[in-house]
Amino acid sequence: MLDQFINHEFLKPNLLLKRKYQVDIFVTCSKKNCLVVVPTGLGKTIIALLLSLHYLKKKKKSKIIFLAPTRPLVEQHLQTFKNLTNFDSESLIMMTGTIAPKKRVELYKEDDTKCFFMTPQVLQNDIIGNRVSLLDVALIIFDEAHRASGNYAYNFLAKKYVEHARKPRILAMTASPGKNREIIEEVMQNLFLETIEIRTDSDPDVKPYIQDVKVIWKDIELPEEMHQLNRLIVEMKKKIYKELKSNELLDSENVQKITRRNLLSAMSALDALIVKGKYGSDLPRLLYCKKLFSNAIRLSHMSELLEAHGIKSLKTYLDKNLKDVQEGKGGKSLEELFNNSRMDEIIENVKMLTFDKVDHPKMIILMDILQEQFQINPESRILVFCHFRDTISHIIKEISNNELIKPSKFIGQQTKGKEKGFSQKKQLEILEQFKNGDFNTLVATSVGEEGLDISECDVVIFFDVVPSEIRAIQRRGRTGRNKSGKVYVFKTKGTREEGYFWAEKRREKEMKRVLKEIKKDLGDSPLQRKSKKKKDLISFIQTSGKKQISSQKEVLAKEKNSEKSEKNEIDNETKFEKKKINFSANTVPIDSSEPKILVDSRETASSVTRELSERNALISLEKLPIGDYIISERCGIERKSVQDFTDSIKDGRLFKELQKLRTQFSLPILILEGNLNSILSIKRAAILGTLSSILLNMNILLLQTLSPEETAEMLYALAKKEQQTKDKKNFSIRFKKLPEKISEQMEYIVSGIPGINSSRAKDLLNQFHSLRELFSAEIEDLEKTPNIGPVLAQTILKYSITDYEKSTKTENQ
């Protein structure tokens, strides 16, 4: 059979091989908003490419937006389009937060730009900041669509797109949408999807392209010394479970039956009970039980580390907690857990086993597999998945001793403890080095699971078992993309890993069943499509072979009717010069009746900003040095969730932030979001004392809301009321930054006197050398200073001799 290619005016010739299932799925996607569920490595991006080219040909001035959760994924999709199309590189743009907002506005408006590739956060910020219009966006592609649940940005973007585009078309793609019907239907509802296209490894039109992937399960026996250690941990868990059951907070005290999820769920129920405040004299008992739950979860984690990861990972965890106890961190519950004779015994056993070099057999088996593979094929690429970063560090240290193995860790961006995460730039560099052979083994957390095209992987190793069907599918999909591969799964016998294994199997099977069920309910099964429907294809696809092949007839009739149509960082050129931020909304009518709100760009991580956008508030995103929201020159607002409020009391940030707010604005407001009764780590008297100081001593208005939605509602109402007059609608804010050098601080203090600018302040300090000499000077001496006349000398003298209390009384009269 001759290889057939898809040829098109926007494609490089004889490069894109035709796959029937991709064309069939493409047909459906051209007609309806579609969820495409296809195994990893079978070319979901090609389907997106075909659909994009269709709309770019059909609508000459239209734009395409391709969204993916991470920058490495975004760059990967961009590269695919560049490799296969004949578009100029300027037509395919990757939008990132590093591009200045003004430049992004210009790029969106460029007629020659065809496709934008970006993370959802960038597009969300540009929509909220009124920097982009979705009117002429013909297609939005949501990659890794299973993320479209909860408050993820995909949901907001889909809603805005459907509301504002002339004729929206949505393509959502994933290898694993979710474990049950409820989750899958939530994804479809959130992304406004009308149908599903599903392919599995067993479908006849996919089978020819499936590479053989051999899955090898490694059942591993835990050494008896580690079993004995785990029994000590289990004894401590049993004691806590028994106490929680007697308090009617657990249904069972059976250690085998109670999972970490059970503990977290029961603890959440207890928190809800405490928050309601209907406990009377029972509060001490409930708070005691909350400490028990915290320690039960810690012990459960210790067991998991021991069973699945080994002595070294457990020791690292214990050492971190011991340090927290010694430094007075971690709270009362952690202190009580580690001031326990049984815990002392556990710690001593861990030290002994570490000294005797006893560890999990997984490490030896891993080393054997790596060595064998690289002896057979030195050019192999191997990906090792592991849930915990500490274990990854131990793995890297162990396998680095073998000259055949060139390993690198591959982790996410988040900083955890003292370990900094990898920036997206760093991630891309490591992937490139992996492909080039600078590294031949990546040891990755979950960041390596999703979507990345690491096509050179010959072997994938699960160092631990994950109970998630989505993550298991994503992990397996890192091999067998272009050639056969192997997957090794390490499973410790007689531990929770066996339970995770069976749970993942059940969920994956259930997911496939539900997908087929939903597809049947929606109708139009692609495998039952009649041949005449196959002819209803898009007009641009032709096929050609290595020999001459006559072009096919148009396989899709043209549609009958044509379509109608991220505190910006303050640039301190001088260290304490006033800086001005103007409210700007690029695509909003000047005379709009909607309130205008200046929002700190870091607030887009919460759903408050999205809620404000939903209410059509006119938002300008800036990196604000003070406050989270500004609604006028006099009114700045700080938002604190209950958790952030608690944390900022503990680390001392709260009063520093509020003092800046008080200094900058004559009408400062603090919004507390959440239920204050849920704060259990600080005594209630201390919380009330803090709130009293904020209100009475700092004169900052306190408002409370219960949710981000309520916060947005409050902000909208405040802005609306504050901006009733036109002169308050178009406002600008000047921020001052207190300098760090004492000499500059002295200039700052003197320049606070009316009529004294920074130049005159320097003249005065050069004349008198100190603040004491300056404010003790006679009026005649003041007048001898350059640029200081009688009026300014009298003003300085007035501020030098006026009594503060008298001044306050006079102002209040």
Residue, then its C-alpha position, 0 to 999 in steps of 0.5 A: m500500500l502506497d503512503q498517502f499524504i494530505n496536501h493543501e495550500f497551507l501544508k508543506p507538500n508530501l509531508l503529512l501522512k493521511r490517517k483515516y481515523q484522523v480525517d473521520i474525527f476531523v469531519t465531526c469536529s468541523k460540524k460540532n464542538c467536539l471532545v476528542v478522546v484518543p490514546t496518547g501518541l496517535g496525533k491529536t495535534i494533527i486533528a487540531l491542525l487540520l481543523s485550524l487550516h480548514y477555518l483559516k481557508k474558509k475565513k480569511k481574516s479569522k484567528i485560531i487560539f491553541l491552548a495548553p496547560t504548560r509552556p513546554l506543551v504550548e511550544q511543542h504544538l507551535q513547533t508542530f504547526k511550523n514543521l508542517t505548514n508553509f506559514d511564515s513564522e510571524s503568522l504563528i505566535m506563542m503568547t507568553g507573560t514575558i511579552a509586554p501587555k501593550k505588545r500583546v495587544e498589537l499582536y492580536k490585531e495583526d492581520d497577518t497573524k493566524c494562530f496564537f499558542m498560549t497557556p490559559q492563564v495568559l489568555q485569561n489575563d488578556i480577556i480580563g484586562n480587555r486586551v483581546s477581542l474574541l469576535d473573529v476567533a474562528l476556533i479555540i483548541f483546549d488541549e488536556a481538556h480533562r482539566a476543565s473542572g472546578n475553577y480552572a481557567y478553561n471554563f472561564l475562557a470557553k464561556k467568554y468565547v461562546e459569548h463573544a465570538r461571531k460563530p464559535r467552534i471548540l475542539a477539546m482533546t485528551a487521552s483520559p477525560g475522567k473516571n465517571r460519567e459525572i466528571i466527563e459530563e462536567v468537562m463537556q458542559n464547561l467547554f460547551l461540547e456537543t459530541i464525542e469522538i472516541r478511539t481506543d487501541s482496539d478500534p479497527d481504524v486505529k490498530p494499524y498505527i498502534q505500537d506494541v507496548k509491553v507492560i511488565w508488573k514487578d511484584i516486590e517483597l518488602p524486607e522483614e526489617m521494614h515490615q517490623l518498622n511499619r508495624l510500629i507505625v501501624e500501632m500508633k495509627k490504631k491507637i488514634y483510629k480507636e480514639l476517633k471512632s469512640n468520638e464517632l468521627l470514624d466508622s471503623e478503627n481497621v487500619q486496612k480499611i481506612t484510607r488517606r482519603n477517608l481521613l481527609s474527608a472525616m477531617s473536613a466534616l469535623d472542620a465544618l462542625i467546628v465552623k458552624g459554632k454549634y458545639g457549646s462546651d464541646l469545643p475542646r474535645l473537637l479541637y483535640c480530635k482535629k489534632l488526632f486527625s492531623n497526626a493520623i494523616r502524618l502517620s499514614h504518609m509515613s507508612e506510604l513512604l516506607e511501603a512504596h519509597g523506602i527508608k531514605s525517603l522516610k528518614t528525610y520526612l522525619d528529619k524535616n518534621l523533627k527540625d520543625v519541632q525543634e524550631g517551634k514550627g508545625g503546631k501543637s499536634l506535630e509536637e505531641l506526635f514527636n514527643n512520643s516514646r513510640m515515635d522515638e522508637i521509630i526514629e531510632n529504627v530508621k537510623m539503624l536501618t539507614f546505617d545498615k544500608v537497608d532500603h527498598p528493593k525497588m532501587i536495586i530492581l530499577m538499577d538492574i533494568l536501567q543497566e540492562q537496557f543501556q547495555i542492549n541499546p546505549e542510545s535508549r531513552i528512559l523515563v522514570f516516574c515517581h510521586f515524591r521529589d525527595t525520592i527522586s533526589h535519592i534515585i538520582k544519587e543512586i543511579s548516577n554512580n553507573e557510568l552508563i546512566k546519565p540522569s536528570k530530575f524533571i520537576g514542576q515549577q513550584t518551590k517546595g521547602k528549600e528546593k526550588g522548582f524548575s522554570q518552564k525554560k529550564q524544563l524545555e532545556i532539559l527535554e532538549q538535552f534528553k532528546n540530544g542524548d546529554f541525558n538518557t534518563l529522566v526521573a520525573t514527577s507528574v509534570g512529565e506525565e501530561g502531553l509532552d512529546i518525549s517520543e524517543c522513550d524506549v522504556v517507562i518505569f512507574f517507581d510507584v503506583v498511582p490510583s488515578e486512571i488519568r495519570a496512569i494513562q498519561r504515564r503509559g503514553r510516554t512510550g510506544r508513540n513511534k516505535s514499540g516500548k516497555v512499561y515497568v510498574f513497581k508494586t510492593k506486595g501486601t501494601r496499599e500499592e496493590g489497592y491502588f493498582w486494582a482501583e486504577k484498573r477499575r476506574e480506567k475500565e469504567m471510563k471507557r464504558v462511560l465514554k461509549e455510553i455517552k457517545k451512544d446517547l449522543g448518537d453519530s458513532p463514527l464507526q457506524r457512519k455510512s459511506k455517504k456521510k464520509k463524503d461530507l468532508i471539508s473541501f481542502i483535503q487531497t491525498s497523494g502518494k509516492k507515485q502519482i495519485s489522482s486527486q480525490k473529489e471534494v469530500l466535504a461540500k462548502e457550507k451554504n452561507s458564508e460567516k458574518s462576521e497579565k503590581n505592570e511592574i512599577d519602573n522605579e527610575t529613581k528609588f523614591e520618585k513618585k510613579k503614576i499608574n493610569f487606569s486603562a482599558n484598551t477595548v472599552p468605551i470611554d463613556s461606559s457606565e460599568p465601574k473601573i477597577l485596577v487589579d493586581s495581576r497576581e490576583t488572577a490566581s483567584s476566581v475573584t477577578r474572573e467573577l468581576s469580568e463576568r459582571n462586566a467590570l472594566i478591569s486593568l491588570e497591573k503589578l501593584p506595589i500596594g493593595d490588591y484592588i484600587i477603585s479610586e485615588r482615595c480607595g485601595i483594597e486589600r483582600k485576605s482569605v482566612q488562610d492568608f490572614t492567618d498566615s500573615i499574622k504568623d509571619g508578620r506580614l499583615f501590619k506591614e502591608l496594611q501600614k502601606l495601604r493606610t499611608q497610600f490611601s485616605l480610604p483603605i479597606l480590608i476584605l476578609e474572605g471566609n469564615l473567621n470561625s474556621i481559624l483554629s491555629i490562633k486563639r480567638a482572643a488574638i484574632l479579635g485583638t488583631l481586628s480591633s487594632i486594624l479598625l481602631n488604631m489604623n482606621i482601616l475599614l473591615l468588610q467580611t465576605l464568605s466566598p470569592e463570588e461575594t468578594a467580587e460582588m462587594l468590589y463591584a458595588l464599592a466601585k460603582k458607588e465610589q465612581q458615581t461622579k465622572d471625575k472619579k471614573n478616570f483616576s490615576i495612582r501615584f505610588k511612593k517607594l521608601p528608599e533603603k539608604i538612610s541618606e535617601q530616607m532623610e531626603y524622603i522625610v524632609s520632602g514630605i513638608p509642603g513645598i519641599n521637593s527632593s532638590r530642596a530637601k538635598d539643599l537643606l540637608n547639605q546645609f544642616h547635615s542632620l535632621r536634628e540640626l535642620f529642625s532646630a534651626e532659626i528662621e534666619d539660618l533656614e533662609k540662608t539655604p539656596n532656594i529657601g525663601p521666607v515663606l518656605a522657611q516659615t513653613i519648615l519652622k511651623y512643622s518643627i515647633t508645632d505640638y502634635e497633640k494640639s495639631t490633632k485637636t485643631e484638625n478635629q475641631 
